[in-house]
Amino acid sequence: MKATFLRMAAVFVLGLIAGGAWAAATGSAQSWAWADRAAQSPEMASALRIFLSLTALSFIPAVLICMTCFVRIVVVLSMLRHAIGLMESPPNIVIITMALFLTLFSMQPVLERVSADAVQPLLNGRMRVAAAAERGAAPIKEFMVRQTREQDLGLMIELAGAERPQSLADVRLQHLIPAFMLSELRTAFQIGFIIFLPFLLIDLIVASVLMALGMMMVPPSTVSVPMKLLLFVLIDGWNIVTRSLLGTIH
């Protein structure tokens, strides 16, 4: 229970850490200096902590979408639903919730590092806000760089007219985040294409059989959808998709 709470706390403060890293990368060090001075005052410490926590809430959706594997998972699950031929089942809320918890599961090592290196020292008063933002952003940046193709990062740096980074510390979040999302979309579409192939084969076989039997007035989806559902259940499709999807995240 305690470990679950720590992970959820890390997710809660993740927006603050990422926002701090973005602010540091864009040159707003004066804002963090003001926050550090305010944190030294006992009267302001409690109010400042509440303010920063509420501010972090506004960053969480953007951080969840832009800096985790959430995009890859939710796109693949949506394409799986369309490949089977079901337009509204599972519902969007089910897909999003499943993608959310699979994201938390796959990001657990990164979140634990953020919690240990930045969140806990910040909450315990052993580290200032600017230092916590820098240390908390490091594991996230490492994860994003591992998942980002060099071509996509090079594209964003070229479009920005910036110099090519020589090390991980030189990679700016302004360039890394869109490159990371492009790479995630590309990976999701590759996985989705592989998922579509067996279901497309079933559609072709059913359409050919119906045509051979002269049942041209029967929509192929009327027969193919139950067959695809039966096949998906028999091969334990959810287990296979989840295993394969999480196996691509390293």
N, C-alpha and C positions, 0 to 999 in steps of 0.2 A: 504493500500500500504506500509506503514511504517512497519507494522508487518511482511508482506511478505519479505521485504528487510532485516529485522533483522534475520528472519529465514534463508534466503539464506546466509547472512553473517556468521551466526553460522555454517552452513554447510561448508562454505569456510574455516573457521578457525578451524573446527573440526579436520581436518587432523593434523594441527599444535599442537592442544591440545593433541590429542592422541599420536602423535609422541613425544611430550614432556613427557607425562606420561610414555611411553615406555622407553625413555632415562633415566628418573629418576629411573625407576624400574631396569634398567640394570646398573646403577652406573655411568652415564656420567654427573655427577653434574658439572664438570669443564666446560663443553660446555655451560651449562646454566649460570654459573657465568660469563663467557666471554660475553655472549649475554647481561646480565644485565649491565655489565660495559660499553659495547658499546652503549647500549640504553641511558646511562646517558649523552653521548656526543651529542650535538645538530647537529654536522656535520654528525655523524654516524646514528642518529636516523631514518632519512628518508630512507637512503639506507638500513639499517637493516630491517626496516618494509617491504620494497619492496622485499628484499631477503627472509624474512620469509614467506611472502604471496606467492611468487612463489614456495617456498619449500612445503608449505601446499598443493598446487595443486597436487603435486606428491603423497601425502598421501590420497587424497580424494577417489580415486577408491578402495584402499585397506581398508580404514575405512568404506566405504559404504558397502562393501561385508562382511567384517569380524566382524563389530561391530554394525550392525543394523539388522533389520528383513528383509532386502532385499533378502537374500538367500531363506528364507521361502516363500516369496511372489512369486518370479520369478519361483521357482521350482513348486509350486502349479499351477500357471498359465500355465506353460509348460505341466504339466501332464493333466490338463484340456483339452488342445488342442489335446493331443494324445488320451484322453478318448473319445472325440467326434469323432475322426477319421480324423481330418484335420491335415495334416503334415506341411503345410506352411501358414495356415491362422488361427488366425491373425499372421502377420509376426513377426519375432524376435524383430524388432525395436519397434513394438507396444507393445509387452509383456514387454520388458525391460523398455520402457518409462512409461507404466502403473505401473509396479512394483516400479519404482523410485518415482513417485508421491504418491503412496500409502505408501511407506516407509517414505517419508517426512511427510505425514499426520499422520501416526501412531507414529512417533518419535517427533511430535511437542512439547509435554510437556518436553521431555528431551532436545531438542534443545533450548527451551526457557530458561531452567535452565542454560544450558551452556552459552548462550548469556548473561544472567543477572549476572551470578556468575564469569565468566572468560573473555568472549570476549570483552564486553563493558568496564570493568575496564582496560583491557590490552590496548585497542585502545585509551582510554582516558588518559593513563599514570598513572593510580592510582594503578597499580599492576605490579609487575615484571613478567618476562616470566616464571620462575620456579614456582612461586606461581599460576599464571594463568593456567599452565599446570596441576598442582595438583588439583586445584579446578574444572577445566573443565572436568577432567577425572572422578571425583567422580560420577556425575549423569549417565554417560555412563556405568561405572562399576556397579552401582546399577541396571541399566536396564539389563545388560548382566547376572548378577548373578540371577536375578529373572527368566530369561528365560532358564537358564542352569540347567540341571539335576545334582543332586549331584553325581550320578554314573559317568557321563562323566567328571566332574571336578576331582573326585577322581582318575579316570583312568589317566588323564594327570599328576596329581601330583605324582602318583605312578610310571609312566614311567620316569618322570624327577628325581625320587629319592629325592624329596623335602619333607619337613615336612608339615603336614596337617595344614592349616591356622586356627587360632582361632577366627578371626574376618574378616569383609569385607576388612579392611585395609591391612590385611596380604595376601589377594589373589593377586597373581601376574598376570599381563596381559599375560605373556608368557604361563601360564597355562590356563587362563580364555578364551582367544580367541579361541584356537582349541576346547576346551570343549564346548564353546558357539556354534560354527559352527556344531559340532556333534549333539548337541541338536536340532539346527534349522533344520538340514537335517532329523533327526528322526521325528520331528513334521510335516515337510512338507510331508514326505512319509506317515504318518498316515492320514493326510488330503487327500492326493492324492488317497489313497486306498478307502476311503469313497466315493470320487467323482467317482471313476471308477465303483463301484458296480452297480448303476442304468443303466449306459451305457452298462456294460457287460451283464446285464439282457436283454436289448433290442437286443443286438447282438445275444444272445442265442435264443430268441423268433423268430427273423427274420430268423435265420438259420434253426430252426425247421420247420417253416411254409414253407419255400422254399423247404426243403427236403420232406415235406408231399405233396406238390404240384408237385413234380417231377422236379422242376426247379433247378436241381443240377448244371447246367452250369452257373447260374447267381451268381456272387459274392455277398455274403451277405452284404458287405459294400456298394454296389450300392443302396440297399434299406435302410439299417440301418442308414447310415449317414444323409440322409434327415430327417428321423424320429427323430433322436437324436437332430438335429438342431431345428426342429419344437418343440419338447418337451422342449428344453432348452430355447427357446424364449417364449413359452407359460407360463412357470413357472417363468419367469424373472430371469434366471439363473445367470447372471452377478451380479445382486443385491444380490442374496442369497450367492454366493461365496464370494463376497467382504465383506458382513456383517459377515459371518462365519469366514473368514480369519482374519479380523481385530479384531474380538471378541476373538481370541486366543492370542492376544498380549496385555499384561497387565503390 
